[in-house]
């Protein structure tokens, strides 16, 4: 994922989370907010309670790879939003495939909400 597609600034993280628009399941919580850019941006967070730095970085890489694959398969869908993806404790022992299925299901919920709003 290129740097311009990543939310890194703490101020942006806080603004997106305080917007209170989110979807969740047992594995992820995804906060989202419209942005003024011509592309989507993603931020990934894995809490310190889940493991040490090596573990957290491993799961951040997995989640970024899932996001990249999702963006490649859904080229027609660009909604100009910022997303914060938070991994929950139940997701810390799942395989890549299970993480991907959970992520895609939440993104499909967001897509449906966008269609309803339009």
MDAnalysis code that builds the backbone (N, CA, C; Angstrom):
import MDAnalysis as mda
import numpy as np

u = mda.Universe.empty(354, n_residues=118, atom_resindex=np.repeat(np.arange(118), 3), trajectory=True)
u.add_TopologyAttr("name", ["N", "CA", "C"] * 118)
u.add_TopologyAttr("resid", np.arange(1, 119))
u.add_TopologyAttr("resname", ["UNK", "UNK", "UNK", "UNK", "UNK", "UNK", "UNK", "UNK", "UNK", "UNK", "UNK", "UNK", "UNK", "UNK", "UNK", "UNK", "UNK", "UNK", "UNK", "UNK", "UNK", "UNK", "UNK", "UNK", "UNK", "UNK", "UNK", "UNK", "UNK", "UNK", "UNK", "UNK", "UNK", "UNK", "UNK", "UNK", "UNK", "UNK", "UNK", "UNK", "UNK", "UNK", "UNK", "UNK", "UNK", "UNK", "UNK", "UNK", "UNK", "UNK", "UNK", "UNK", "UNK", "UNK", "UNK", "UNK", "UNK", "UNK", "UNK", "UNK", "UNK", "UNK", "UNK", "UNK", "UNK", "UNK", "UNK", "UNK", "UNK", "UNK", "UNK", "UNK", "UNK", "UNK", "UNK", "UNK", "UNK", "UNK", "UNK", "UNK", "UNK", "UNK", "UNK", "UNK", "UNK", "UNK", "UNK", "UNK", "UNK", "UNK", "UNK", "UNK", "UNK", "UNK", "UNK", "UNK", "UNK", "UNK", "UNK", "UNK", "UNK", "UNK", "UNK", "UNK", "UNK", "UNK", "UNK", "UNK", "UNK", "UNK", "UNK", "UNK", "UNK", "UNK", "UNK", "UNK", "UNK", "UNK"])
u.atoms.positions = np.array([
    [0.853, -1.171, 0.000],
    [0.000, 0.000, 0.000],
    [0.899, 1.234, 0.000],
    [0.630, 2.165, -0.892],
    [1.421, 3.382, -0.964],
    [1.140, 4.272, 0.244],
    [2.107, 5.116, 0.577],
    [1.973, 5.959, 1.766],
    [0.792, 6.913, 1.696],
    [0.450, 7.373, 0.501],
    [-0.664, 8.326, 0.420],
    [-2.007, 7.663, 0.705],
    [-2.051, 6.323, 0.678],
    [-3.284, 5.599, 0.958],
    [-3.379, 5.148, 2.410],
    [-2.464, 5.619, 3.256],
    [-2.423, 5.205, 4.659],
    [-2.740, 6.392, 5.558],
    [-3.599, 6.172, 6.539],
    [-3.864, 7.173, 7.571],
    [-2.836, 6.944, 8.670],
    [-1.956, 7.899, 8.889],
    [-0.916, 7.733, 9.904],
    [-1.010, 8.777, 11.010],
    [-1.564, 9.917, 10.697],
    [-1.595, 11.034, 11.630],
    [-2.563, 10.749, 12.788],
    [-2.118, 10.957, 14.005],
    [-2.958, 10.723, 15.181],
    [-4.210, 11.595, 15.160],
    [-4.085, 12.804, 14.660],
    [-5.228, 13.711, 14.563],
    [-6.303, 13.123, 13.645],
    [-5.874, 12.531, 12.531],
    [-6.824, 11.905, 11.606],
    [-7.478, 10.681, 12.235],
    [-6.694, 9.860, 12.928],
    [-7.246, 8.699, 13.619],
    [-8.347, 9.132, 14.581],
    [-8.065, 10.134, 15.380],
    [-9.020, 10.608, 16.377],
    [-10.283, 11.154, 15.715],
    [-10.113, 11.918, 14.645],
    [-11.264, 12.503, 13.950],
    [-12.164, 11.416, 13.368],
    [-11.581, 10.401, 12.791],
    [-12.362, 9.318, 12.179],
    [-13.100, 8.525, 13.256],
    [-12.423, 8.216, 14.343],
    [-13.056, 7.439, 15.410],
    [-14.158, 8.239, 16.093],
    [-13.952, 9.539, 16.271],
    [-14.975, 10.372, 16.916],
    [-16.189, 10.602, 16.022],
    [-16.084, 10.285, 14.739],
    [-17.232, 10.446, 13.840],
    [-18.352, 9.472, 14.191],
    [-17.993, 8.381, 14.894],
    [-18.953, 7.390, 15.403],
    [-19.670, 6.611, 14.310],
    [-19.144, 6.587, 13.083],
    [-19.694, 5.734, 12.041],
    [-18.817, 4.499, 11.988],
    [-19.391, 3.330, 12.287],
    [-18.583, 2.124, 12.290],
    [-19.441, 0.899, 12.016],
    [-18.761, -0.166, 11.607],
    [-19.344, -1.499, 11.501],
    [-18.401, -2.432, 12.237],
    [-18.948, -3.517, 12.786],
    [-18.090, -4.404, 13.554],
    [-18.602, -5.834, 13.488],
    [-17.691, -6.744, 13.770],
    [-18.018, -8.147, 13.976],
    [-17.071, -8.676, 15.057],
    [-16.942, -9.980, 15.185],
    [-16.095, -10.538, 16.239],
    [-14.608, -10.299, 16.007],
    [-14.216, -9.994, 14.764],
    [-12.807, -9.895, 14.412],
    [-12.335, -8.454, 14.260],
    [-13.136, -7.607, 13.617],
    [-12.731, -6.235, 13.307],
    [-13.773, -5.222, 13.771],
    [-13.287, -4.001, 13.979],
    [-14.137, -2.815, 14.056],
    [-13.590, -1.886, 12.986],
    [-14.441, -1.427, 12.083],
    [-14.009, -0.521, 11.025],
    [-14.768, 0.790, 11.176],
    [-14.030, 1.850, 11.514],
    [-14.580, 3.205, 11.546],
    [-14.351, 3.814, 10.170],
    [-15.278, 4.665, 9.725],
    [-15.112, 5.287, 8.419],
    [-15.692, 6.694, 8.424],
    [-15.147, 7.503, 7.535],
    [-15.547, 8.903, 7.427],
    [-15.230, 9.377, 6.014],
    [-16.102, 10.184, 5.426],
    [-15.827, 10.745, 4.104],
    [-14.608, 11.649, 4.168],
    [-13.833, 11.664, 3.075],
    [-12.685, 12.562, 3.013],
    [-12.765, 13.424, 1.763],
    [-11.867, 14.366, 1.644],
    [-11.871, 15.283, 0.509],
    [-10.917, 14.832, -0.584],
    [-10.224, 13.728, -0.392],
    [-9.261, 13.222, -1.367],
    [-9.993, 12.470, -2.477],
    [-9.280, 12.155, -3.539],
    [-9.842, 11.399, -4.659],
    [-9.508, 9.912, -4.548],
    [-9.274, 9.438, -3.329],
    [-8.936, 8.037, -3.103],
    [-9.283, 7.669, -1.666],
    [-9.347, 6.373, -1.415],
    [-9.600, 5.871, -0.066],
    [-8.283, 5.798, 0.699],
    [-8.374, 5.989, 2.025],
    [-7.198, 5.838, 2.884],
    [-7.557, 4.869, 4.006],
    [-6.568, 4.073, 4.400],
    [-6.785, 3.064, 5.428],
    [-5.750, 3.221, 6.533],
    [-6.200, 3.079, 7.771],
    [-5.312, 3.028, 8.921],
    [-5.568, 1.727, 9.656],
    [-4.523, 1.101, 10.161],
    [-4.647, -0.194, 10.825],
    [-4.150, -0.059, 12.250],
    [-4.903, -0.630, 13.182],
    [-4.516, -0.595, 14.585],
    [-4.663, -1.987, 15.189],
    [-3.613, -2.434, 15.869],
    [-3.628, -3.686, 16.614],
    [-3.183, -3.327, 18.024],
    [-4.039, -3.556, 19.000],
    [-3.777, -3.132, 20.371],
    [-2.620, -3.864, 21.033],
    [-2.013, -3.205, 21.999],
    [-0.877, -3.793, 22.705],
    [-1.278, -4.981, 23.563],
    [-2.543, -5.096, 23.913],
    [-2.994, -6.229, 24.713],
    [-2.939, -7.542, 23.935],
    [-2.925, -7.453, 22.615],
    [-2.960, -8.660, 21.796],
    [-1.614, -9.353, 21.687],
    [-0.536, -8.619, 21.844],
    [0.774, -9.261, 21.735],
    [1.900, -8.247, 21.682],
    [3.107, -8.775, 21.498],
    [4.283, -7.905, 21.447],
    [4.385, -7.220, 20.080],
    [5.406, -6.421, 19.891],
    [5.546, -5.618, 18.675],
    [5.661, -6.495, 17.432],
    [6.353, -7.611, 17.524],
    [6.501, -8.505, 16.380],
    [5.135, -9.030, 15.950],
    [4.331, -9.462, 16.898],
    [2.979, -9.965, 16.621],
    [2.118, -8.878, 15.997],
    [2.118, -7.694, 16.594],
    [1.274, -6.602, 16.098],
    [1.657, -6.209, 14.676],
    [2.953, -6.109, 14.390],
    [3.390, -5.738, 13.046],
    [3.053, -6.820, 12.032],
    [3.129, -8.083, 12.439],
    [2.759, -9.191, 11.558],
    [1.301, -9.078, 11.147],
    [0.432, -8.805, 12.111],
    [-0.992, -8.691, 11.786],
    [-1.299, -7.417, 11.013],
    [-0.584, -6.350, 11.257],
    [-0.778, -5.142, 10.453],
    [-0.424, -5.412, 8.998],
    [0.666, -6.152, 8.759],
    [1.038, -6.508, 7.392],
    [-0.034, -7.374, 6.743],
    [-0.570, -8.330, 7.492],
    [-1.636, -9.180, 6.954],
    [-2.856, -8.344, 6.574],
    [-3.250, -7.435, 7.443],
    [-4.441, -6.617, 7.183],
    [-4.207, -5.697, 5.989],
    [-3.015, -5.115, 5.870],
    [-2.715, -4.266, 4.713],
    [-2.753, -5.072, 3.421],
    [-2.271, -6.314, 3.464],
    [-2.331, -7.178, 2.282],
    [-3.782, -7.486, 1.916],
    [-4.609, -7.711, 2.913],
    [-6.038, -7.953, 2.672],
    [-6.680, -6.730, 2.028],
    [-6.348, -5.547, 2.518],
    [-6.887, -4.309, 1.948],
    [-6.441, -4.149, 0.502],
    [-5.159, -4.414, 0.221],
    [-4.668, -4.308, -1.152],
    [-5.406, -5.264, -2.081],
    [-5.590, -6.503, -1.644],
    [-6.319, -7.474, -2.463],
    [-7.757, -7.033, -2.685],
    [-8.372, -6.487, -1.652],
    [-9.754, -6.012, -1.770],
    [-9.846, -4.870, -2.787],
    [-8.900, -3.942, -2.721],
    [-8.916, -2.812, -3.646],
    [-8.700, -3.265, -5.088],
    [-7.886, -4.296, -5.296],
    [-7.650, -4.803, -6.651],
    [-8.884, -5.493, -7.208],
    [-9.617, -6.202, -6.371],
    [-10.793, -6.923, -6.855],
    [-12.004, -6.010, -7.018],
    [-12.052, -4.904, -6.295],
    [-13.194, -3.978, -6.347],
    [-12.777, -2.650, -6.974],
    [-12.186, -2.703, -8.157],
    [-11.701, -1.480, -8.810],
    [-12.821, -0.492, -9.108],
    [-14.032, -1.007, -9.357],
    [-15.146, -0.134, -9.700],
    [-15.691, 0.616, -8.486],
    [-15.314, 0.184, -7.296],
    [-15.867, 0.786, -6.082],
    [-14.832, 1.681, -5.414],
    [-15.022, 2.975, -5.553],
    [-14.205, 3.949, -4.835],
    [-15.186, 4.926, -4.218],
    [-15.131, 5.074, -2.908],
    [-16.121, 5.927, -2.262],
    [-15.506, 7.085, -1.492],
    [-14.202, 7.294, -1.624],
    [-13.518, 8.442, -1.031],
    [-13.757, 8.534, 0.468],
    [-13.375, 7.500, 1.177],
    [-13.521, 7.468, 2.628],
    [-12.178, 7.179, 3.280],
    [-12.085, 7.556, 4.540],
    [-10.977, 7.157, 5.393],
    [-11.480, 6.036, 6.286],
    [-10.685, 4.999, 6.433],
    [-11.061, 3.850, 7.248],
    [-10.015, 3.620, 8.333],
    [-10.474, 3.274, 9.523],
    [-9.601, 2.809, 10.591],
    [-10.041, 1.378, 10.889],
    [-9.124, 0.434, 10.728],
    [-9.411, -0.976, 10.940],
    [-8.741, -1.393, 12.239],
    [-9.540, -1.837, 13.188],
    [-9.023, -2.250, 14.493],
    [-9.241, -3.754, 14.636],
    [-8.157, -4.470, 14.916],
    [-8.244, -5.915, 15.116],
    [-8.665, -6.190, 16.549],
    [-9.656, -7.060, 16.705],
    [-10.112, -7.461, 18.036],
    [-9.377, -8.721, 18.489],
    [-9.530, -9.045, 19.745],
    [-8.802, -10.163, 20.327],
    [-9.140, -11.499, 19.662],
    [-10.382, -11.702, 19.268],
    [-10.769, -12.966, 18.632],
    [-10.130, -13.153, 17.262],
    [-9.657, -12.088, 16.666],
    [-9.009, -12.194, 15.361],
    [-7.544, -12.537, 15.431],
    [-7.000, -12.572, 16.635],
    [-5.561, -12.774, 16.774],
    [-5.111, -14.204, 16.533],
    [-6.041, -15.153, 16.442],
    [-5.631, -16.537, 16.192],
    [-6.285, -17.110, 14.936],
    [-6.771, -16.237, 14.056],
    [-7.416, -16.691, 12.827],
    [-6.422, -16.732, 11.671],
    [-6.737, -17.538, 10.682],
    [-5.896, -17.617, 9.493],
    [-6.130, -16.398, 8.602],
    [-5.250, -16.255, 7.620],
    [-5.356, -15.150, 6.670],
    [-6.704, -15.190, 5.948],
    [-7.104, -16.371, 5.527],
    [-8.359, -16.540, 4.786],
    [-9.562, -16.111, 5.628],
    [-9.575, -16.492, 6.910],
    [-10.682, -16.115, 7.788],
    [-10.700, -14.607, 8.045],
    [-9.518, -14.016, 8.205],
    [-9.443, -12.558, 8.371],
    [-10.001, -11.858, 7.133],
    [-9.619, -12.356, 5.968],
    [-10.071, -11.747, 4.721],
    [-11.591, -11.842, 4.570],
    [-12.173, -12.985, 4.900],
    [-13.616, -13.155, 4.797],
    [-14.354, -12.184, 5.717],
    [-13.849, -12.017, 6.931],
    [-14.478, -11.089, 7.872],
    [-14.358, -9.648, 7.401],
    [-13.198, -9.280, 6.867],
    [-12.995, -7.922, 6.366],
    [-13.936, -7.633, 5.195],
    [-14.008, -8.554, 4.249],
    [-14.854, -8.351, 3.063],
    [-16.320, -8.237, 3.461],
    [-16.742, -9.030, 4.444],
    [-18.148, -8.945, 4.869],
    [-18.466, -7.570, 5.448],
    [-17.551, -6.999, 6.221],
    [-17.787, -5.658, 6.773],
    [-17.770, -4.583, 5.680],
    [-16.853, -4.723, 4.719],
    [-16.807, -3.741, 3.631],
    [-18.069, -3.825, 2.778],
    [-18.632, -5.009, 2.624],
    [-19.891, -5.146, 1.883],
    [-21.035, -4.442, 2.610],
    [-21.021, -4.473, 3.928],
    [-22.024, -3.739, 4.709],
    [-21.892, -2.239, 4.460],
    [-20.663, -1.743, 4.442],
    [-20.433, -0.317, 4.180],
    [-20.896, 0.037, 2.770],
    [-20.619, -0.842, 1.799],
    [-21.068, -0.598, 0.424],
    [-22.590, -0.504, 0.353],
    [-23.284, -1.386, 1.056],
    [-24.750, -1.362, 1.057],
    [-25.269, -0.069, 1.669],
    [-24.634, 0.385, 2.749],
    [-25.046, 1.644, 3.380],
    [-24.846, 2.818, 2.433],
    [-23.760, 2.787, 1.656],
    [-23.519, 3.865, 0.673],
    [-24.599, 3.891, -0.397],
    [-25.015, 2.718, -0.847],
    [-26.062, 2.651, -1.873],
    [-27.386, 3.153, -1.341],
    [-27.665, 2.872, -0.079],
    [-28.912, 3.328, 0.545],
    [-28.910, 4.861, 0.682],
    [-27.754, 5.426, 1.058],
    [-27.648, 6.871, 1.240],
    [-27.787, 7.641, -0.067],
    [-27.425, 7.031, -1.173],
    [-27.476, 7.734, -2.473],
    [-28.821, 7.649, -3.043],
])
